[in-house]
Amino acid sequence: MARIIDVIEAPDQGAQELVVRLPEVGSGDFRFGSQVIVRESQRAVFYRDGKSLDLFEPGRHTITTANLPILSGLLRMGTGGQDIFTAEVFFANMREFTDMKWGTPEPVTLRDTDLGLVRLRGFGQYTMQIADPKRFVDQFVGTQGMYRTGQINDFLRSAIISRMTDMWGENMTSILDLPRLFDELSAAMRATLQDDFTAMGLALKQFRIVSISPTEETAKAIDERASMGAIGDMAAYMQFKTARALGDAAQQPGGAGGTGEGLGLGAGIGLGAGMAGMITNAMNPPQAPAQPASAAPNPPATPQPPAAPQPPAAPAVMTLEQAAGYLQVTPADIQALIDDGSLQARQIGSHYRIARKAIDDFLAG
């Protein structure tokens, strides 16, 4: 014969236990006259045939037909008025559960007025409490077997992320504005989620956004955007990017010894010069050459001394040393011209690169 439970209580309910079931497995045998002891932070729910029935508030109760009206009605119909009946009792923990955490398992893709598309992660904390023990038992315990905060947290996280994604999509303009909106977004999320929690027999006491952070790709885009703002305009930014690519190409190791390095440098200079030339031509349209005032007759040809051997053609983009050799001066002289603004050059790290056209313009000017 099954053991009849005369004292129904859950004295050792843990801090992470939402509900304690009595008995732990199957249905228990109870009888009228048994004692139900409910602590101050608990509510006891009698459950039978997949449905929550009678609720006991804190205190010591003796089971009678008066305080089990719903179950008593079922018993009269099903057992012919016998005083022993089978049921389950769920003790709901009515404490506030703090430090419940939520977070986006995958980045959320959103539109951004400054960056186009961004991918964001978010996480935070919330506090909840069982508000309607009978509804909570019906929603989670009786049908899904969720007894602990860790089990229900996974379920609630999905609802939070769904609402959070909608909230971000409707209210976000730029990721750069989000940090100052954490309080407003947290309050809006709490109001939005309240109905969802109420439908599950829960109350959402607090909701807080701790962090909204970009993915690595979005962080790089923010860094690029900051660099553009520091430089000032797109044309200068493109020149900066070209010069940086040129410096990287020049420093690439080549094949065998110095020959490979020279080839790498030459390829980098050729590519960089082509791009720099297109940008320079776009920013400074060429002027029509001045026409001579009048054509003069060619003077009689005079004997000319043999031409001196010509030095090799200078590259389109030069270092300080190459520019000094081109002008037959010292690198210090070139540095002085750059410092006083007489000669245009682009600084890349601790090095300078000077376009041959800039030197020619300086000589012509």
C-alpha positions in Angstrom: 0.0 0.0 0.0 1.3 3.4 -0.9 2.5 5.6 2.0 0.1 8.4 2.9 1.7 11.8 3.3 0.4 13.4 6.5 2.6 16.5 6.7 3.0 18.3 3.4 5.9 20.8 3.4 9.1 21.9 1.6 11.5 23.2 4.3 14.7 23.2 2.3 13.8 25.0 -0.8 17.0 26.3 -2.4 17.7 29.8 -3.6 17.7 28.7 -7.3 14.6 26.4 -7.0 11.5 28.0 -8.5 9.3 25.1 -7.5 9.6 22.0 -5.3 7.4 19.0 -6.1 6.0 16.7 -3.5 6.4 13.8 -4.1 9.4 14.2 -6.4 8.1 11.4 -8.8 4.6 10.3 -9.5 1.5 11.3 -7.5 1.2 11.3 -3.7 -1.4 9.8 -1.5 -3.1 12.4 0.8 -6.1 12.5 3.0 -8.4 15.0 4.6 -6.9 16.0 7.9 -3.3 16.1 6.7 -1.3 19.2 7.5 0.0 21.6 4.8 2.8 23.9 6.1 3.6 26.8 3.8 6.4 29.2 4.6 6.3 32.9 4.2 8.2 32.9 0.9 6.1 30.0 -0.5 2.7 29.2 -2.0 1.5 25.6 -2.3 -0.5 24.5 -5.3 -2.4 21.2 -5.5 -2.1 19.7 -9.0 -4.1 16.8 -10.5 -4.8 15.5 -13.9 -2.6 18.0 -15.6 -4.2 21.1 -14.0 -3.5 23.3 -11.0 -6.4 23.3 -8.6 -6.3 24.8 -5.1 -3.8 27.3 -3.7 -2.6 27.6 -0.1 -1.2 30.8 1.3 1.5 31.0 4.0 0.6 29.3 7.2 -0.3 25.9 8.7 -3.4 24.3 7.1 -5.5 21.2 7.7 -6.9 19.8 4.5 -10.7 19.9 4.5 -13.3 20.2 1.9 -13.5 23.9 2.7 -10.0 24.7 1.7 -9.8 22.3 -1.2 -13.1 23.1 -2.9 -12.0 22.4 -6.5 -10.3 19.2 -5.6 -13.1 18.1 -3.3 -15.6 18.5 -6.2 -13.4 16.2 -8.4 -13.0 13.7 -5.5 -16.8 13.4 -4.9 -17.2 12.7 -8.6 -14.3 10.3 -9.0 -13.8 8.5 -5.7 -17.3 8.3 -4.1 -16.4 10.6 -1.2 -13.4 8.6 0.1 -11.0 10.6 2.3 -7.8 9.4 0.7 -6.9 11.0 -2.7 -3.9 11.3 -5.1 -2.4 14.5 -6.2 0.8 16.4 -6.5 1.8 19.5 -4.5 4.1 22.2 -5.9 5.7 24.7 -3.5 6.3 27.9 -5.5 9.2 30.1 -4.4 8.0 33.7 -4.1 11.3 35.3 -3.5 12.7 37.8 -6.1 15.3 36.1 -8.3 18.1 38.6 -8.9 21.1 38.5 -11.2 19.2 36.6 -14.0 21.3 37.1 -17.1 20.4 37.5 -20.8 22.6 37.9 -23.8 22.5 37.6 -27.6 23.8 34.2 -28.7 24.6 35.6 -32.2 25.2 39.1 -33.4 22.2 41.1 -34.5 22.4 42.9 -37.9 21.0 46.4 -37.9 20.9 49.5 -40.2 23.1 52.4 -39.1 23.0 55.9 -40.5 26.7 56.4 -40.2 28.1 53.0 -41.0 25.4 51.4 -43.2 25.0 48.0 -41.6 26.4 47.0 -38.2 26.4 43.7 -36.2 25.9 44.1 -32.4 26.0 41.9 -29.4 24.2 42.8 -26.1 23.9 41.4 -22.6 22.4 42.4 -19.3 20.6 41.4 -16.2 17.0 41.2 -14.9 15.1 40.5 -11.7 11.9 38.5 -11.7 9.4 37.0 -9.3 6.5 34.4 -9.5 3.4 36.5 -9.4 0.7 33.9 -10.2 1.7 30.5 -8.8 -1.1 28.6 -10.4 -0.5 30.0 -13.9 3.3 29.5 -13.5 2.8 25.8 -12.5 0.5 25.3 -15.5 2.8 27.1 -18.0 6.2 25.7 -16.9 6.1 23.0 -14.3 3.2 20.8 -15.2 3.9 20.8 -18.9 7.6 21.4 -19.3 9.1 20.2 -16.1 11.0 23.4 -15.4 11.9 23.7 -11.7 15.1 25.8 -11.5 16.1 29.2 -12.6 18.7 27.9 -15.0 16.1 25.9 -16.9 13.6 28.8 -17.2 16.3 31.3 -18.0 17.0 29.7 -21.3 13.3 29.9 -22.2 13.0 33.6 -21.1 16.2 34.6 -23.0 14.6 33.8 -26.3 11.6 36.1 -25.5 14.0 38.8 -24.4 16.2 38.7 -27.5 13.2 38.7 -29.8 11.8 41.8 -28.1 15.3 43.4 -27.9 15.9 42.9 -31.7 12.6 44.7 -32.5 13.4 47.5 -30.1 16.8 48.1 -31.6 15.4 48.0 -35.1 12.7 50.6 -34.3 14.8 53.0 -32.2 18.4 52.8 -33.3 19.9 55.4 -35.6 23.6 55.0 -35.0 25.6 52.7 -32.8 27.6 55.8 -31.7 24.4 57.1 -30.0 23.6 53.9 -28.1 25.7 54.3 -24.9 23.7 57.4 -23.8 20.4 55.5 -24.4 20.9 52.5 -22.1 18.6 53.8 -19.4 15.8 54.7 -21.9 16.2 51.3 -23.7 16.2 49.4 -20.4 12.9 51.1 -19.3 11.3 50.5 -22.7 12.3 46.9 -22.6 10.9 46.3 -19.2 7.5 47.8 -20.2 7.5 45.8 -23.4 8.3 42.5 -21.7 5.9 43.0 -18.8 2.9 41.5 -20.7 4.9 38.5 -21.8 6.1 37.8 -18.2 2.5 38.3 -16.9 1.2 35.7 -19.3 3.6 33.2 -17.8 2.7 33.9 -14.2 5.8 36.0 -13.6 6.5 39.7 -12.7 9.5 41.5 -14.3 10.9 43.6 -11.4 14.0 45.1 -13.1 15.6 45.0 -16.5 19.1 46.4 -17.2 21.2 46.6 -20.3 24.9 46.2 -19.3 26.6 46.4 -22.6 25.9 46.7 -26.4 29.2 46.0 -28.2 30.1 45.7 -31.9 31.6 42.6 -33.6 35.2 42.8 -34.7 34.2 43.7 -38.3 31.9 46.5 -37.1 34.7 47.8 -34.7 37.1 48.0 -37.7 34.4 50.0 -39.6 34.1 52.4 -36.6 37.9 52.9 -36.6 37.9 53.6 -40.3 35.1 56.1 -39.8 37.1 57.8 -37.0 40.2 58.0 -39.2 38.2 59.7 -42.0 36.8 62.2 -39.5 40.3 63.0 -38.3 41.7 63.4 -41.9 38.9 65.7 -42.9 37.9 64.9 -46.5 37.6 61.9 -48.8 40.3 63.0 -51.3 42.9 63.3 -48.5 41.7 60.0 -47.1 42.2 58.3 -50.4 45.7 59.8 -50.7 46.5 58.6 -47.2 45.3 55.1 -48.0 47.4 55.0 -51.2 50.5 56.2 -49.5 50.1 53.7 -46.7 49.6 50.9 -49.3 52.7 52.1 -51.1 54.8 52.0 -47.9 53.6 48.5 -47.1 54.4 47.3 -50.6 57.9 48.8 -50.4 58.6 46.9 -47.2 57.6 43.5 -48.5 60.5 41.0 -48.7 61.3 40.0 -52.2 63.0 36.9 -53.7 66.7 36.5 -53.7 68.5 39.3 -51.8 68.4 42.9 -52.9 67.1 42.1 -56.4 63.8 40.8 -55.0 63.5 43.8 -52.7 64.1 46.2 -55.6 61.5 44.5 -57.7 59.0 44.7 -54.8 59.8 48.4 -54.3 59.5 49.1 -58.0 56.1 47.4 -58.2 54.8 49.2 -55.2 56.1 52.5 -56.5 54.5 51.9 -59.9 51.1 51.0 -58.4 51.2 53.8 -55.9 52.3 56.4 -58.4 49.5 55.4 -60.8 46.9 55.8 -58.0 48.4 59.0 -56.7 48.5 60.4 -60.2 44.9 59.8 -60.8 43.9 61.4 -57.4 46.2 64.4 -58.0 44.9 64.9 -61.5 41.3 64.8 -60.2 42.1 67.4 -57.5 44.3 69.6 -59.7 43.0 69.7 -63.4 45.9 70.4 -65.8 46.1 74.0 -67.2 46.6 74.7 -70.9 50.2 75.5 -71.7 51.0 79.2 -72.5 51.3 80.0 -76.2 54.4 81.8 -77.4 53.9 85.5 -78.2 55.4 85.2 -81.7 57.3 82.6 -83.7 60.9 83.6 -84.2 63.2 82.2 -87.0 65.4 79.4 -86.0 69.0 80.6 -85.3 71.8 79.1 -87.3 72.9 75.8 -86.0 76.1 75.9 -84.0 78.3 73.0 -83.2 77.3 71.4 -79.8 79.7 69.6 -77.5 79.0 65.9 -77.0 76.1 65.3 -74.7 77.0 64.2 -71.2 75.6 60.8 -70.1 72.1 61.2 -68.6 71.4 59.9 -65.1 68.8 57.2 -64.9 65.2 58.4 -64.8 63.9 59.3 -61.3 61.0 57.3 -60.0 57.6 58.8 -59.8 57.6 58.7 -56.0 60.9 59.2 -54.1 62.4 59.0 -50.6 64.3 61.8 -49.0 67.6 60.4 -50.3 66.2 59.9 -53.8 64.8 63.4 -53.9 68.2 64.8 -52.7 70.0 62.9 -55.4 67.4 64.2 -58.0 68.1 67.8 -56.9 71.8 67.3 -56.2 71.4 68.5 -52.6 71.5 66.8 -49.2 68.6 65.0 -47.5 68.7 67.7 -44.8 68.0 70.3 -47.5 65.0 68.3 -48.7 63.7 68.0 -45.1 64.0 71.7 -44.6 61.9 72.4 -47.7 59.3 70.0 -46.5 59.2 71.6 -43.0 58.7 75.1 -44.3 56.0 74.0 -46.7 58.0 74.8 -49.9 57.9 71.2 -51.0 54.8 69.0 -50.7 55.4 65.5 -49.3 53.4 62.8 -47.5 54.6 61.4 -44.2 54.0 57.7 -43.6 55.1 56.8 -40.1 58.6 58.2 -39.7 59.3 58.3 -43.5 58.5 60.8 -46.2 57.5 60.1 -49.8 57.7 62.9 -52.4 56.1 62.8 -55.8 58.4 63.7 -58.7 55.7 66.0 -60.0 55.8 67.9 -56.7 59.6 68.4 -57.1 59.1 69.6 -60.7 56.4 72.0 -59.6 58.8 73.3 -56.9 61.5 73.9 -59.5 59.1 75.5 -61.9 57.6 77.7 -59.3 
